[in-house]
Amino acid sequence: MNDPVAAAAQFLAGHGRLLERRRLEHFLDPGPEAVEAVVTALAACRNADHGIGFLEPDLRTPASQPSAVLYALEVLAEVKAANSPLATGALDWLTTVTNHDGGIPFVLPTAAGWPHAPWWTPVPDPPSSLLMTAGVAGTAYGLDGDHRWLGPATSYVWAHLKDLKLSDPYTLRYVVRFLDAIPDRARADAELDVLRDRMPEDGVLRVEAGVEGEVLSPLEIAPRPDHAGARLVPEELIERHLDALAGEQQDDGGWTFTWQAWNPAAALEWRGMQTLTALNTLRANGRLPDTRREATTGAGA
């Protein structure tokens, strides 16, 4: 495609959620109005308990869920809205659903009775999830990193790194995000050295419990050159996968995903999210021109 960003914009205009369309506006021009528009779109998903619902495509419940908080924090970090009350309120809510070990569940029982993908089936008294706890903690550290929820959550992640399996690359992705953001660099670097020795030679992480062909690219582990995950993957592999990512844009302008599409609406939502991820990754690695103005931080809502 001659202009991958313009093609992606057409895809998102036709198929993306409002939030992803607002994120694209910010991608193109991250001025204060664009930041505020993204935060306002996120605020529509805030519940009375100050948690976040609605955002997880594979878990179609309005109730507040850790996965929706994770995505909301990711978006706030993306637009540099670290001071948004949305983040503080969501982390406050997490303290009400955190288990005694400091971790948070993958999915809460409040999802019962709502449509969901088979891998999001809620159970009573759900155990803590390393994936979810590391993902939220790592993202929160990337914002302001100062909330009472983070202490117990951080202790939980450190205690459970020994349980990490490379056959579960989704958890690995969020563990590496945690290790990228955690202030204790000596301890994080030691853990990264252990992980580097365990990485497959081709950098491709195959999902043992997934569908045929379900994999995570090394770009999921190292999305930008200054990310700690870049220590785990040789530079030549990163360049090869950037070439592949650029070539994976579909004829309709969007990118797609390798996991099971259980619901047509969810599939389009995921494609919108994956399209923004691809654009951000390509830009962060110098594969797209960066014509942005300096973004304004600290949006409200």
C-alpha positions, 0 to 999 in steps of 0.5 A: 500500500502506498500510504499504510496510515491512510489505509488504516484510517479508512479501515478504522473509520469503517470498522473500528470502535469510537475509542480506536478512532479517537486513538487514531486521531491522537496517533496522527496529531497528539495535541491536547484536544486529541488526548481529551477525546481519547480520555472522554471515550474511555470515561464512557466505560467507567462504572459507578464503582470506578472500575472499567467495563465493556472494553474487552472484546472477548468478555462482553460484560458491562461489569468492571473487570481487570482486563478492561482496566488493563486496556484502559491503562494501556490507552492512558499510557499511550496518550500520556494521560498519566494524571487522569482520575480514570487511572487512580479510580480504576486502581482504587477499584482493583484493591476491592477485588485483589486476592489475599496473595496480592494478585488479581483474577483473570476474570471475575464472577460478575462476567457470569451470564454474559457472552464471552469467549470460551477462554474467559469462563468465570468461576467462583473464587477465582485465583490470582493470574500472573498474566493479569497482575503483571500486565496491570502492574507493569502498565501502572508503573509506566504511568505514575507508578505510585498507588497502594495497589502496586506494592502487594501486586509487585510482591505477587509477581516477583513470587510467581515468576518461577511459574512462567512458561514460554508455552504461555506467551501472553503471560510472558508478554506482560511479565516482560512489560512488568520487567521493563517498567519496574523501578528495581532495575537490578532485579529486573535485569537478572530476570531478563537474563534468565528469560533471554536464555530460554527464548526460542531461536526464531523469536516466535512464541507459539501458544500451546493452548491456542488454535493452529498457527496462534503465535506471538511475534517477538515484537509483542515482547519488544515493541520498541527499541528502548524496551527491556524486551529488546534484550531478549531478541536479536536485532536481526530478528526484530528487523525481519519481523518488522518487515513481516508486520508491514507486509501483513496489512490487509487489503481493507487497510487493517491488521488482523490476529492469529487467535480464534475469532469466536464472535464477528463483532469481537473480531472487528474490535480486535482488528481495530486494536491490532491495527493501532498496535501495528501502527504504533510498533512500526512508528516506534521502530522507525518504519513510519514517519513521525510528524506528531507535535509534542503531546500534552500530558495530564488530561482529566475526565 
